[in-house]
Amino acid sequence: MEDTGNLMNSMWFGEKSVWSTSEIKDKTLNSLTEKDILFNVLELFKIGDFTQKALLIELMNQTKDESVLNLCIRVFLSVATHNDLRDTKNLHFLSEGTEETVNTFASAATTSLSLEIIPYLLALLEDWDEISDTDRIIRDSIDSFIHFEEQIGEEATIDEIGHFYFTYYQENDVESYYFQENLAFPGDLAKKMIQGVMIAANNEEPLKMELIPSLLSIWTGEKTPGDYNTIINAYKYTAFIDYVNGLSIKTLEKGKKYFYGHEL
């Protein structure tokens, strides 16, 4: 593998491009490296053009550059629909994934918001159950969707988790998107974020909240005013309130999935 560092390892994927769709497509065609292709495809996604998703999937399954693969995974899971995940060919790379790749996939799986991700996580659990850190990451990811641990225990076998998932799948609307067992909705996440902001503001402490600010930034395309390490003072508190008030006027529906404000 080449460079194993993460590309764009931040809470979101950056601001939207000032280039037009045709200009970005031209830049994609003239890209000389895998990183350039990936960055240009990502810019298309940000402006609501998902026609090159197949190119992202092809790159994700062919690249030998771990840093490119890790970003491909994170972008793919953010833009993947249920049907994208139902096509097992799209995730062929998992059959030869390194521990780092599997950890990246399992950690980012929550951002897919789809119950269709669970069979992949269960398959990975079978292959990586002897690697304690990876086993824990995968189990935590599955639990974030279906909360099996409080029902059948943290030490549940793979078969027990599989049976629990099958029942859960049958009892829920699998065409909707979910975050922590609830229909995904930016308004609900915003409320949780503001609760954390209020607590942190009392003593001007760090927000200590990672996933929710990241998801809101990716869903809306508007970066939250702070992240995990942001000290919440009076100025930042006001900025977060303004951010949430801005979300309230957007027409976003429960159970839908968005990328930079565009429904998938």
Disulfide bonds with the S-S distance in Angstrom:
none
